[in-house]
């Protein structure tokens, strides 16, 4: 057996409990074919043409990010005004105006605004009109559960006082019913779908942008937690032509307005059609609620701020249990978005129903985000064999969260 490369004088974490550390590894093509000590591997692979002295640096297995919207976020951050670093309305105005001035496009897009920087007033179309008045504007929130249009954007898309709220979404309105421009949950996708088709080539660039960032951080595999036909088509084509350099597992998006048989048939078909070594669909994604920032997270008690009120679950509990049982039986892993404590409890109830009905199998059912969890629900996830899929980004204390929770 021959090797193309020997890496020597390294601190290698093997993840093998019997041999947890090594100092050398041998590579042939894209495979590690040997681990051990420097002298051992020199003897095993004497004719290796390339040697690399790691200088004692550490080598880890590739990291896996189990919840990253790589294709969408890569497209957003690679093509839109970056608003993630804006910490005041003035910062946002400067960033968006600068982007608009240097990008002669029909629409002005931005991504990453924090609702908390606007205090009690929040963002609306009037704010955006003062920044960009000659073109339609759509900017997405940092949580990607809300967005805002300017007045030209509302007019271009036909958003008026008479426009009904979409299923599991809503338009923020003034007392007379006219829209403020703020879009929550499915209302955001209502707008995006009406802007026009985005070519697959743009999303391919988004994947390339995202995977370059992943590789720079040592991430070699991900789960994209909301795969629709376009996502699958782009990932599959990139896997087949060799431009996909990450291992991508996908969760097929299932919504509450689908009947179980139709959702199952669609998911089974998508899973069968996408089984490449670098791209597989093994999970289903369900949004049980929204987010705290725009008050769409489902809570067991009403919100404590002056506005009060609550948000409904996005699935009826009995419907959710039926879906969990059916997809678990079909050997899909469940990937449930849960932020409010009511959503967490409903997700645990659904998982419990699936385990009771189908028994256990080597599944890794994910409950993701888990921002608000009642103490009595914490042990249930482990007892049911689930995975707590949390994100450190949303662990920060921000006014947009703490002042409404």
Secondary structure by P-SEA (a helix, b strand, c coil): cccccccccccccccccccccccbbbbccccccccccaaaaaaacccccccccccbbbbbccccccccaaaaaaaaaaccccccccccaaaaaaaaaaaaaaccccbbbbcbbbccccccccccaaaaaaccccbbbbbbccccccccccaaaaaaaccccccccccccbbbbccccccccccccaaaaaaaaacccccaaaaaaaaaaaaaaaaaacccbbbcccccaaaaaaaaaaaaacccccbbbbbbbbcccccaaaaaaaaaaaaaacccccbbbcbbbbbcccccccccccccccccccccccccccccaaaaaaaaaaaaaabbbbbbbcccaaaaaaaaaaaaaaaaacccccccccccccccccccccccccccccccccccccccccccccccc
